C-alpha cells in the first residue's frame, strides 16, 4: 500500500476528511497543540494495539527518524489559525 496520500484515493479521502474535522475543532477555538497531542496519543495507541512489541518499537523509531522530513503547514496544505 502506498503511503503517498496523493497516490491512493481512499487514503487521500480519509486524510482530507480528518483535516476537515481538525479544522472544525480549531475553528471552535480548541488549541492546535491539544489537538495534535490527542492525535499522536490515539495513533500510538492504535499502533500499540495492532503491532507486536518489535513492530511497535520500529514504528516509533521510524516516526522519530522522520522528524526532519515533516513539512510545516502552508496555505495549500492547510494552515492552523
KENU-486785 format. One record per residue (C-alpha): residue in one letter; x, z, y. Coordinates in steps of 0.1 Angstrom, whole numbers, padded with zeros to 4 digits, always signed. Each point is the difference from the previous one (the first is absolute). Layout:
BEGIN
AXZY...
***
This chain:
BEGIN
X+0000+0000+0000X+0013-0009+0034X+0007+0028+0025X-0003-0024+0029X-0035+0006+0015X-0001-0036+0013X+0005-0014-0035X-0028+0018-0017X-0036-0003+0014X-0013+0030-0017X+0028+0023+0012X-0002-0016+0034X-0037+0007+0003X+0004+0036-0012X+0030+0004+0025X-0021-0012+0029X-0030+0022-0011X+0022+0031+0001X+0015-0010+0034X-0036-0002+0013X-0008+0035-0013X+0032+0014+0015X-0007-0017+0033X-0035+0016+0001X+0015+0034-0007X+0025-0005+0028X-0028-0012+0023X-0018+0033-0007X+0030+0017+0015X+0016+0011-0032X+0038+0004+0003X+0018-0030-0016X+0027+0024-0014X-0027+0020-0018X-0015-0032-0014X+0034-0012-0012X+0007+0034-0016X-0033-0002-0019X+0007-0035-0012X+0035+0008-0012X-0012+0031-0018X-0028-0019-0017X+0023-0028-0010X+0025+0023-0015X-0028+0018-0019X-0012-0033-0015X+0036-0009-0010X+0005+0035-0015X-0032-0004-0020X+0006-0035-0015X+0037-0001-0004X+0022+0021-0024X+0026+0022+0016X+0029-0025-0001X-0023-0028+0015X-0012+0024+0027X+0035+0010+0010X+0010-0037+0000X-0030-0008+0022X+0008+0028+0025X+0037-0011+0001X-0011-0036+0006X-0023+0010+0028X+0028+0021+0016X+0025-0028-0005X-0022-0025+0019X-0001+0022+0032X+0020-0026+0019X-0022-0029-0010X-0032+0015+0014X-0013-0018+0030X-0015+0017+0031X-0035-0009+0008X-0004-0029+0025X-0032-0015+0015X+0000-0027-0026X+0003+0025-0029X-0021+0027+0015X+0009+0026+0026X-0008+0036+0002X-0013+0013+0033
***
